[in-house]
C-alpha cells in the first residue's frame, strides 16, 4: 500500500491494536419480581480508564498511552434457572474523555495535550450476557 505520513511517502502495511480498559468502584442493586423468579439489576461506578494504541505504519512504530477518569452505568434482567443460578442479559455504558496522552514513535517519547476541540472520546456501549451463581 502506498500512503503519505508526516509529509513522506511510504510503501508498506498499516496495523492498529487498540485497547480501552476500565478499573472502577461500582455500586450495584437488584429489584426482584413478586414471584422471585427474576430481577432487574442496575449498577453505576467511577474509575480509571486506560487507553493503549500500538500502531505500525510501514517501518514506523507508534505507541500511544493515556489515562482519564470515567464512569459507567449498566442495567440488566436476570431470570432464575434454579434456586442459585440465573441467566442475565443487559448493557453497560462506559464514558470517558482523553485530553492528553504519551506518544512514542520509533523510540522518541513526547506528551501530547489536546485542545478542547480535539478531545478523544473513549465512550462505548457493551451488551453482556452471563450466568450468575448466588448463595
C-alpha positions, 0 to 999 in steps of 0.5 A: 500500500502506498500512503503519505505520513508526516509529509513522506511517502511510504510503501508498506502495511498499516496495523492498529491494536487498540485497547480501552480498559476500565478499573472502577468502584461500582455500586450495584442493586437488584429489584426482584419480581413478586414471584422471585423468579427474576430481577432487574439489576442496575449498577453505576461506578467511577474509575480509571480508564486506560487507553493503549494504541500500538500502531505500525505504519510501514517501518514506523512504530507508534505507541500511544498511552493515556489515562482519564477518569470515567464512569459507567452505568449498566442495567440488566434482567436476570431470570432464575434457572434454579434456586442459585443460578440465573441467566442475565442479559443487559448493557453497560455504558462506559464514558470517558474523555482523553485530553492528553496522552504519551506518544512514542514513535520509533523510540522518541517519547513526547506528551501530547495535550489536546485542545478542547476541540480535539478531545478523544472520546473513549465512550462505548456501549457493551451488551453482556450476557452471563450466568450468575451463581448466588448463595 
